Amino acid sequence: MNKKVLVTVFLLGSWTVSGIVSAQSVYPGQHQGKLKKETVAPLQAESFDLKDVRLLPSRFRDNMLRDSAWMTSIDVNRLLHSFRTNAGVFAGREGGYMTVKKLGGWESLDCELRGHTTGHMLSALGLMYASTGSEIFKLKGDSLVNGLEEVQNVLKSGYLSAWPEELINRNIQGKGVWAPWYTLHKLFSGLIDQYLYADNKKALTIVTRMGDWAYNKLKPLSEETRKLMIRNEFGGINESFYNLYSITGDERYRWLAEYFYHNDVIDPLKELRDDLGTKHTNTFIPKVIAEARNYELTRNETSRKLSEFFWHTMIDHHTFAPGCSSDKEHYFDPKKFSQHLTGYTGETCCTYNMLKLSRHLFCWTGDSSIADYYERALYNHILGQQDPETGMVAYFLPLLSGSHKLYSTKENSFWCCVGSGFENHAKFGEAIYYHNNQGIYVNLFISSQVTWKERGLTIRQETEFPKEETTRFTLSAENPVRTTVYLRYPSWSKDVKVLVNGKKISLKQKSGSYIAITREWKDGDQISATYPMQIKMETTPDNPNKAALLYGPLVLAGERGTEDMQAPAPFSNPALYNDYYTYNFHVPAHLRTSLKLDKKHPERALQRVGRDLTFTTEQGDVIRPLYDLHHQRYVVYWDLQSE
């Protein structure tokens, strides 16, 4: 962004009862019967609905449970308070301090972004309901929608926000204001997600009224005014309008989506030019996601080409080893890559949006390299964004040697990455499996179960990956069904071994592809796949002596303890302005960042200890996956010394 226990028992009970446990975007293949404008672009793969996938016990489900506990702990009245205050429908003694505890940080009543968290929460509750089937998330989402309906009815004209419409007027006039359309985007997306994921038809009525208001507001404006207005950050509001057009078929919403086409940003991509400069990264990515939706809905080849060009440009030149991007939220010259390993790298919202874009591109291409990126970013950034002790989340993923993750607070943060964080940990099931007419893709090795209703087939995946190299599948079929199971053959592995019903099968495929197993599958059939992992080294483009270590897809980090970590570290200090953005890590001057190894055989420098992915070196380093490093300092990019 520019500028428990009770809940856990409820969730576990829900999974037990359902037997087989079944984002903020619209992906091809999803939401059958709810879209008047379906995808017309050719596809290699389609997504399963999130409700058709259930997580089984794993680190991912642990994160989801912590996320659900935090989400459900935030009172609906607190999330609606700024909306009600804006509309004048709230009355309370002494400003309501006796009845409603105010949200702080970016949700405070004098912050121009107030209300964005409610939008994220609408999406997250819808995603969590789809992911678990637990009514608690449906009921809370319904309560939020009901409250927003009351506010919209009072404000009239279809407008809905936690702040006065004057902020939009200021934006139109080119006056200083902090991203009003960005904030509205979260509401548009949240209400759309409530309809798509939680079947809330009232949410669709509210968001179409918002769309009507936006059309009436913007249609009379001149082209000069349009260009002036969209210089201000507007998030993915154009993606939301494309999605609303897809749901309703109303051409006015498509007009709105095209209205937010940002010429200065997208035109260079049309010419396949990397003109990113030092632009704000997370302002940039959502605009490309909108182009991806445009391609899917219209088959506009220019939108496809620029989306693919942008994705490859990001991955090849602007992405750190953990799959994240940006330094202090901005692009930088990749020729100076190693100079940007700071305490402010890896804004989480950027990775959140890159994963969304990746899902679209994978549906078009079925390219395993896209799944490779998705896996790396998911494990090394998103999974490790959440503090396992408190459930709080980090704004950045610092790559400064000796830094540590800096977490939000429950009452006084509500940053953009807190909002996207609610969603991140609610939708881990959405990219594990895909399907097409020929078969089903297994892209991620996460304990889970998918139900393919059209084929009468359920696949249960059980694994302790990445602690172990083997993942196992059990197929349940109503009747024998002939289809193909496409097992991803990751670029990080080789000499993969696959067994079907205990018998080894011959593999012709190589890493960076898919292992296709075609046969008539019967109830009880089993597959096991073993993916050997090795230690590898990834140097920065400009400095061959600065490198990160990886074990399979996992970025490894060296433990560096807690020396000079000053309270309230590792948590943000709400008393300081933009604490996450100006934080002093107080890295000890004597902290060692060097590592001796043979560059041709980096694996010789590390010895694995036990099963918990812990490694040691002769220097006495303890090295573990980055997602496991919390509440202490770490080193990701080492200064290499030859042995």
Secondary structure, DSSP 8 states (H G I E B T S, - for coil): ----HHHHHHHHHHHHHHSS----S--TT-STTS-SS---S--S-EE--GGGEEE-SSHHHHHHHHHHHHHHHS-HHHHHHHHHHHHT----GGGGTTT-----GGGSTT-TTTTHHHHHHHHHHHHHHHHH--HHHHHHHHHHHHHHHHHHHHH-TT---SS-THHHHHHHTT---S-HHHHHHHHHHHHHHHHHHH--HHHHHHHHHHHHHHHHHHTTS-HHHHHHHTTS--TTHHHHHHHHHHHH--HHHHHHHHHT--HHHHHHHHTT----TT-BHHHHHHHHHHHHHHHHHH--HHHHHHHHHHHHHHHHHS--TTS---BTTB---GGGGGGG--TTB--HHHHHHHHHHHHHHHHHH--HHHHHHHHHHIIIIIHHHB-TTT--BBS----STT----B--TTT---HHHHHHHHHTT-GGGGSEEE-SSEEEE----SEEEEEGGGTEEEEEEE-TTTSSEEEEEEEESS-EEEEEEEEE-TT--S-EEEETTEE------SSEEEEEEEEE-TT-EEEEE----EEEEEETTEEEEEEEEETTEEEEEE---TT--TTTTB--TTSTTHHHH------TT---EEEE-TT-GGGG-EEETTTTEEE-TT--EEEEGGG--SS-EESEEEEEE-
